[in-house]
Amino acid sequence: MTAIDSEFKRLGFNVGISLKVFVRSISKDCILVVEGSRLKGFSEYRYTFYKTKHLPDGRMTSLKVYMENESIRRVLPYVASFLSFLERIKQIKKKECEKVASKE
């Protein structure tokens, strides 16, 4: 397991594919996703962070992109900060997001 995988696990994400896909359910119909991919001109993976909402039958009703094609150094603190915000407004239970958010 890589350091990136470990950090996302600490934030409550499930690791779909190491270094590439991280998923966290924040409600019965809402999911946070971080996807990594190789882009031409970049030596490292570039990550996109977004939220999706789904109907009970699985159809997606909305997609909100928060960051697109960014380095993990920018995405990870942003995700941790976003989770801290959700904790403050009582949408999710408290985790270790503050530690990761303040790390960088």
VMD Tcl script that builds the backbone (N, CA, C; Angstrom):
set m [mol new atoms 312]
animate dup $m
set s [atomselect $m all]
$s set {name element resname resid chain x y z} {
  {N N MET 1 A 0.842 -1.181 0.000}
  {CA C MET 1 A 0.000 0.000 0.000}
  {C C MET 1 A 0.887 1.244 0.000}
  {N N THR 2 A 0.584 2.168 -0.866}
  {CA C THR 2 A 1.381 3.384 -0.979}
  {C C THR 2 A 0.974 4.395 0.092}
  {N N ALA 3 A 1.781 5.424 0.244}
  {CA C ALA 3 A 1.490 6.486 1.208}
  {C C ALA 3 A 0.189 7.207 0.838}
  {N N ILE 4 A -0.035 7.386 -0.444}
  {CA C ILE 4 A -1.265 8.051 -0.897}
  {C C ILE 4 A -2.479 7.206 -0.529}
  {N N ASP 5 A -2.393 5.888 -0.781}
  {CA C ASP 5 A -3.490 4.989 -0.409}
  {C C ASP 5 A -3.751 5.068 1.094}
  {N N SER 6 A -2.692 5.083 1.885}
  {CA C SER 6 A -2.825 5.142 3.349}
  {C C SER 6 A -3.508 6.427 3.798}
  {N N GLU 7 A -3.133 7.551 3.192}
  {CA C GLU 7 A -3.749 8.832 3.563}
  {C C GLU 7 A -5.242 8.836 3.254}
  {N N PHE 8 A -5.619 8.314 2.088}
  {CA C PHE 8 A -7.039 8.277 1.752}
  {C C PHE 8 A -7.790 7.310 2.653}
  {N N LYS 9 A -7.177 6.196 3.025}
  {CA C LYS 9 A -7.813 5.265 3.967}
  {C C LYS 9 A -8.052 5.954 5.310}
  {N N ARG 10 A -7.076 6.747 5.775}
  {CA C ARG 10 A -7.249 7.492 7.025}
  {C C ARG 10 A -8.418 8.469 6.944}
  {N N LEU 11 A -8.668 8.976 5.764}
  {CA C LEU 11 A -9.777 9.909 5.566}
  {C C LEU 11 A -11.116 9.200 5.377}
  {N N GLY 12 A -11.105 7.864 5.425}
  {CA C GLY 12 A -12.355 7.114 5.313}
  {C C GLY 12 A -12.702 6.665 3.915}
  {N N PHE 13 A -11.795 6.817 2.978}
  {CA C PHE 13 A -12.051 6.394 1.606}
  {C C PHE 13 A -11.723 4.914 1.436}
  {N N ASN 14 A -12.413 4.260 0.521}
  {CA C ASN 14 A -12.061 2.919 0.094}
  {C C ASN 14 A -11.146 3.048 -1.112}
  {N N VAL 15 A -10.106 2.237 -1.154}
  {CA C VAL 15 A -9.180 2.270 -2.285}
  {C C VAL 15 A -9.694 1.305 -3.335}
  {N N GLY 16 A -10.143 1.855 -4.473}
  {CA C GLY 16 A -10.634 1.022 -5.567}
  {C C GLY 16 A -9.481 0.398 -6.323}
  {N N ILE 17 A -8.648 1.225 -6.903}
  {CA C ILE 17 A -7.430 0.816 -7.596}
  {C C ILE 17 A -6.319 1.678 -7.021}
  {N N SER 18 A -5.266 1.039 -6.536}
  {CA C SER 18 A -4.182 1.764 -5.882}
  {C C SER 18 A -3.688 2.925 -6.746}
  {N N LEU 19 A -3.584 4.095 -6.138}
  {CA C LEU 19 A -3.145 5.350 -6.758}
  {C C LEU 19 A -4.121 5.929 -7.776}
  {N N LYS 20 A -5.197 5.215 -8.108}
  {CA C LYS 20 A -6.070 5.688 -9.183}
  {C C LYS 20 A -7.487 6.035 -8.761}
  {N N VAL 21 A -8.109 5.233 -7.900}
  {CA C VAL 21 A -9.520 5.461 -7.573}
  {C C VAL 21 A -9.726 5.344 -6.065}
  {N N PHE 22 A -10.341 6.387 -5.490}
  {CA C PHE 22 A -10.664 6.419 -4.065}
  {C C PHE 22 A -12.115 6.862 -3.942}
  {N N VAL 23 A -12.903 6.134 -3.140}
  {CA C VAL 23 A -14.339 6.381 -3.048}
  {C C VAL 23 A -14.754 6.431 -1.585}
  {N N ARG 24 A -15.622 7.396 -1.255}
  {CA C ARG 24 A -16.179 7.471 0.096}
  {C C ARG 24 A -17.648 7.838 0.002}
  {N N SER 25 A -18.488 7.030 0.632}
  {CA C SER 25 A -19.916 7.304 0.696}
  {C C SER 25 A -20.151 8.235 1.884}
  {N N ILE 26 A -20.852 9.347 1.648}
  {CA C ILE 26 A -21.139 10.268 2.752}
  {C C ILE 26 A -22.620 10.272 3.130}
  {N N SER 27 A -23.428 9.621 2.326}
  {CA C SER 27 A -24.836 9.400 2.660}
  {C C SER 27 A -25.321 8.249 1.782}
  {N N LYS 28 A -26.597 7.890 1.930}
  {CA C LYS 28 A -27.083 6.750 1.153}
  {C C LYS 28 A -27.142 7.040 -0.348}
  {N N ASP 29 A -27.142 8.320 -0.712}
  {CA C ASP 29 A -27.224 8.641 -2.139}
  {C C ASP 29 A -26.087 9.533 -2.641}
  {N N CYS 30 A -25.083 9.799 -1.804}
  {CA C CYS 30 A -24.014 10.739 -2.170}
  {C C CYS 30 A -22.635 10.098 -1.970}
  {N N ILE 31 A -21.778 10.223 -2.971}
  {CA C ILE 31 A -20.454 9.601 -2.949}
  {C C ILE 31 A -19.400 10.624 -3.351}
  {N N LEU 32 A -18.281 10.628 -2.605}
  {CA C LEU 32 A -17.114 11.427 -2.981}
  {C C LEU 32 A -16.141 10.513 -3.717}
  {N N VAL 33 A -15.563 11.009 -4.804}
  {CA C VAL 33 A -14.651 10.210 -5.615}
  {C C VAL 33 A -13.410 11.034 -5.933}
  {N N VAL 34 A -12.248 10.396 -5.842}
  {CA C VAL 34 A -10.991 10.979 -6.315}
  {C C VAL 34 A -10.434 9.990 -7.335}
  {N N GLU 35 A -10.233 10.475 -8.554}
  {CA C GLU 35 A -9.714 9.627 -9.627}
  {C C GLU 35 A -8.400 10.181 -10.137}
  {N N GLY 36 A -7.436 9.292 -10.310}
  {CA C GLY 36 A -6.148 9.681 -10.854}
  {C C GLY 36 A -5.950 9.113 -12.239}
  {N N SER 37 A -5.255 9.861 -13.080}
  {CA C SER 37 A -4.956 9.376 -14.428}
  {C C SER 37 A -3.677 10.038 -14.924}
  {N N ARG 38 A -3.066 9.395 -15.884}
  {CA C ARG 38 A -1.866 9.946 -16.508}
  {C C ARG 38 A -2.294 10.879 -17.638}
  {N N LEU 39 A -1.731 12.067 -17.648}
  {CA C LEU 39 A -2.014 13.022 -18.713}
  {C C LEU 39 A -0.725 13.346 -19.449}
  {N N LYS 40 A -0.854 13.544 -20.729}
  {CA C LYS 40 A 0.302 13.893 -21.538}
  {C C LYS 40 A 0.894 15.216 -21.046}
  {N N GLY 41 A 2.212 15.235 -20.878}
  {CA C GLY 41 A 2.890 16.440 -20.438}
  {C C GLY 41 A 3.161 16.484 -18.945}
  {N N PHE 42 A 2.645 15.502 -18.193}
  {CA C PHE 42 A 2.857 15.451 -16.745}
  {C C PHE 42 A 3.543 14.145 -16.384}
  {N N SER 43 A 4.498 14.210 -15.461}
  {CA C SER 43 A 5.231 13.009 -15.068}
  {C C SER 43 A 4.538 12.219 -13.970}
  {N N GLU 44 A 3.569 12.826 -13.300}
  {CA C GLU 44 A 2.865 12.143 -12.216}
  {C C GLU 44 A 1.378 12.077 -12.534}
  {N N TYR 45 A 0.657 11.274 -11.756}
  {CA C TYR 45 A -0.792 11.204 -11.926}
  {C C TYR 45 A -1.408 12.566 -11.646}
  {N N ARG 46 A -2.468 12.883 -12.358}
  {CA C ARG 46 A -3.267 14.079 -12.121}
  {C C ARG 46 A -4.616 13.612 -11.600}
  {N N TYR 47 A -5.132 14.293 -10.600}
  {CA C TYR 47 A -6.325 13.832 -9.896}
  {C C TYR 47 A -7.505 14.777 -10.073}
  {N N THR 48 A -8.689 14.163 -10.103}
  {CA C THR 48 A -9.950 14.883 -10.160}
  {C C THR 48 A -10.771 14.471 -8.940}
  {N N PHE 49 A -11.319 15.464 -8.241}
  {CA C PHE 49 A -12.134 15.230 -7.043}
  {C C PHE 49 A -13.545 15.707 -7.340}
  {N N TYR 50 A -14.516 14.802 -7.138}
  {CA C TYR 50 A -15.902 15.177 -7.407}
  {C C TYR 50 A -16.871 14.436 -6.494}
  {N N LYS 51 A -18.117 14.932 -6.490}
  {CA C LYS 51 A -19.196 14.347 -5.706}
  {C C LYS 51 A -20.317 13.953 -6.653}
  {N N THR 52 A -20.886 12.770 -6.454}
  {CA C THR 52 A -22.028 12.336 -7.257}
  {C C THR 52 A -23.203 12.017 -6.345}
  {N N LYS 53 A -24.390 12.229 -6.862}
  {CA C LYS 53 A -25.617 11.842 -6.167}
  {C C LYS 53 A -26.352 10.851 -7.069}
  {N N HIS 54 A -26.960 9.851 -6.422}
  {CA C HIS 54 A -27.611 8.774 -7.166}
  {C C HIS 54 A -29.026 8.538 -6.656}
  {N N LEU 55 A -29.880 8.054 -7.553}
  {CA C LEU 55 A -31.213 7.597 -7.178}
  {C C LEU 55 A -31.084 6.198 -6.578}
  {N N PRO 56 A -32.113 5.720 -5.871}
  {CA C PRO 56 A -32.049 4.373 -5.297}
  {C C PRO 56 A -31.789 3.263 -6.332}
  {N N ASP 57 A -32.186 3.484 -7.580}
  {CA C ASP 57 A -31.951 2.457 -8.602}
  {C C ASP 57 A -30.547 2.537 -9.211}
  {N N GLY 58 A -29.730 3.480 -8.734}
  {CA C GLY 58 A -28.344 3.561 -9.185}
  {C C GLY 58 A -28.058 4.627 -10.227}
  {N N ARG 59 A -29.081 5.243 -10.788}
  {CA C ARG 59 A -28.852 6.282 -11.793}
  {C C ARG 59 A -28.309 7.550 -11.150}
  {N N MET 60 A -27.318 8.142 -11.802}
  {CA C MET 60 A -26.715 9.361 -11.274}
  {C C MET 60 A -27.612 10.560 -11.578}
  {N N THR 61 A -27.839 11.388 -10.547}
  {CA C THR 61 A -28.692 12.564 -10.727}
  {C C THR 61 A -27.883 13.852 -10.822}
  {N N SER 62 A -26.696 13.874 -10.196}
  {CA C SER 62 A -25.887 15.088 -10.295}
  {C C SER 62 A -24.408 14.759 -10.120}
  {N N LEU 63 A -23.595 15.655 -10.628}
  {CA C LEU 63 A -22.143 15.538 -10.542}
  {C C LEU 63 A -21.595 16.933 -10.270}
  {N N LYS 64 A -20.796 17.048 -9.215}
  {CA C LYS 64 A -20.176 18.336 -8.863}
  {C C LYS 64 A -18.666 18.121 -8.807}
  {N N VAL 65 A -17.926 18.771 -9.717}
  {CA C VAL 65 A -16.471 18.641 -9.767}
  {C C VAL 65 A -15.868 19.769 -8.925}
  {N N TYR 66 A -15.010 19.393 -7.962}
  {CA C TYR 66 A -14.363 20.373 -7.090}
  {C C TYR 66 A -12.950 20.714 -7.565}
  {N N MET 67 A -12.230 19.723 -8.038}
  {CA C MET 67 A -10.873 19.948 -8.558}
  {C C MET 67 A -10.690 19.028 -9.760}
  {N N GLU 68 A -9.948 19.511 -10.746}
  {CA C GLU 68 A -9.744 18.707 -11.947}
  {C C GLU 68 A -8.298 18.818 -12.409}
  {N N ASN 69 A -7.702 17.667 -12.712}
  {CA C ASN 69 A -6.336 17.577 -13.235}
  {C C ASN 69 A -5.306 18.293 -12.361}
  {N N GLU 70 A -5.333 17.999 -11.068}
  {CA C GLU 70 A -4.407 18.606 -10.111}
  {C C GLU 70 A -3.469 17.551 -9.544}
  {N N SER 71 A -2.358 18.003 -8.966}
  {CA C SER 71 A -1.412 17.088 -8.339}
  {C C SER 71 A -1.969 16.606 -7.007}
  {N N ILE 72 A -1.461 15.485 -6.534}
  {CA C ILE 72 A -1.927 14.941 -5.254}
  {C C ILE 72 A -1.589 15.894 -4.115}
  {N N ARG 73 A -0.540 16.682 -4.268}
  {CA C ARG 73 A -0.161 17.653 -3.233}
  {C C ARG 73 A -1.218 18.738 -3.035}
  {N N ARG 74 A -1.999 19.000 -4.057}
  {CA C ARG 74 A -3.086 19.976 -3.933}
  {C C ARG 74 A -4.407 19.305 -3.591}
  {N N VAL 75 A -4.622 18.104 -4.123}
  {CA C VAL 75 A -5.905 17.434 -3.938}
  {C C VAL 75 A -6.085 16.908 -2.520}
  {N N LEU 76 A -5.079 16.252 -1.974}
  {CA C LEU 76 A -5.224 15.627 -0.661}
  {C C LEU 76 A -5.584 16.632 0.441}
  {N N PRO 77 A -4.888 17.772 0.567}
  {CA C PRO 77 A -5.304 18.746 1.587}
  {C C PRO 77 A -6.698 19.331 1.322}
  {N N TYR 78 A -7.050 19.495 0.046}
  {CA C TYR 78 A -8.365 20.017 -0.293}
  {C C TYR 78 A -9.454 19.039 0.140}
  {N N VAL 79 A -9.250 17.751 -0.135}
  {CA C VAL 79 A -10.213 16.721 0.254}
  {C C VAL 79 A -10.345 16.687 1.777}
  {N N ALA 80 A -9.224 16.726 2.482}
  {CA C ALA 80 A -9.255 16.719 3.946}
  {C C ALA 80 A -9.997 17.939 4.478}
  {N N SER 81 A -9.765 19.093 3.887}
  {CA C SER 81 A -10.452 20.315 4.287}
  {C C SER 81 A -11.954 20.216 4.004}
  {N N PHE 82 A -12.310 19.642 2.865}
  {CA C PHE 82 A -13.707 19.458 2.501}
  {C C PHE 82 A -14.406 18.542 3.506}
  {N N LEU 83 A -13.727 17.464 3.902}
  {CA C LEU 83 A -14.299 16.552 4.895}
  {C C LEU 83 A -14.441 17.239 6.254}
  {N N SER 84 A -13.488 18.089 6.612}
  {CA C SER 84 A -13.594 18.852 7.858}
  {C C SER 84 A -14.813 19.766 7.827}
  {N N PHE 85 A -15.054 20.391 6.683}
  {CA C PHE 85 A -16.234 21.227 6.509}
  {C C PHE 85 A -17.512 20.403 6.708}
  {N N LEU 86 A -17.560 19.209 6.092}
  {CA C LEU 86 A -18.738 18.353 6.246}
  {C C LEU 86 A -18.933 17.937 7.704}
  {N N GLU 87 A -17.844 17.755 8.432}
  {CA C GLU 87 A -17.934 17.437 9.861}
  {C C GLU 87 A -18.503 18.617 10.639}
  {N N ARG 88 A -18.032 19.816 10.316}
  {CA C ARG 88 A -18.504 21.014 11.027}
  {C C ARG 88 A -19.990 21.229 10.842}
  {N N ILE 89 A -20.502 20.944 9.659}
  {CA C ILE 89 A -21.935 21.126 9.427}
  {C C ILE 89 A -22.723 19.860 9.770}
  {N N LYS 90 A -22.045 18.919 10.410}
  {CA C LYS 90 A -22.666 17.690 10.929}
  {C C LYS 90 A -23.224 16.783 9.843}
  {N N GLN 91 A -22.643 16.830 8.643}
  {CA C GLN 91 A -23.096 15.946 7.574}
  {C C GLN 91 A -22.416 14.578 7.674}
  {N N ILE 92 A -21.196 14.543 8.230}
  {CA C ILE 92 A -20.502 13.277 8.459}
  {C C ILE 92 A -19.935 13.277 9.873}
  {N N LYS 93 A -19.592 12.084 10.372}
  {CA C LYS 93 A -19.013 11.968 11.709}
  {C C LYS 93 A -17.558 12.394 11.691}
  {N N LYS 94 A -17.066 12.815 12.853}
  {CA C LYS 94 A -15.706 13.323 12.984}
  {C C LYS 94 A -14.666 12.228 12.725}
  {N N LYS 95 A -13.638 12.564 11.948}
  {CA C LYS 95 A -12.517 11.667 11.654}
  {C C LYS 95 A -11.227 12.412 11.890}
  {N N GLU 96 A -10.163 11.968 11.240}
  {CA C GLU 96 A -8.851 12.585 11.411}
  {C C GLU 96 A -8.537 13.580 10.294}
  {N N CYS 97 A -9.533 14.193 9.739}
  {CA C CYS 97 A -9.339 15.098 8.605}
  {C C CYS 97 A -8.493 16.311 8.959}
  {N N GLU 98 A -8.647 16.809 10.184}
  {CA C GLU 98 A -7.907 18.006 10.570}
  {C C GLU 98 A -6.406 17.767 10.509}
  {N N LYS 99 A -5.960 16.574 10.912}
  {CA C LYS 99 A -4.535 16.267 10.904}
  {C C LYS 99 A -3.965 16.342 9.479}
  {N N VAL 100 A -4.681 15.745 8.535}
  {CA C VAL 100 A -4.203 15.728 7.151}
  {C C VAL 100 A -4.310 17.120 6.542}
  {N N ALA 101 A -5.386 17.835 6.834}
  {CA C ALA 101 A -5.584 19.162 6.271}
  {C C ALA 101 A -4.497 20.137 6.730}
  {N N SER 102 A -4.056 20.002 7.968}
  {CA C SER 102 A -3.054 20.918 8.489}
  {C C SER 102 A -1.626 20.453 8.215}
  {N N LYS 103 A -1.473 19.273 7.653}
  {CA C LYS 103 A -0.163 18.699 7.392}
  {C C LYS 103 A 0.618 19.495 6.355}
  {N N GLU 104 A -0.050 19.979 5.331}
  {CA C GLU 104 A 0.636 20.651 4.221}
  {C C GLU 104 A 0.604 22.146 4.357}
}
mol reanalyze $m
mol bondsrecalc $m
mol representation Tube
mol addrep $m
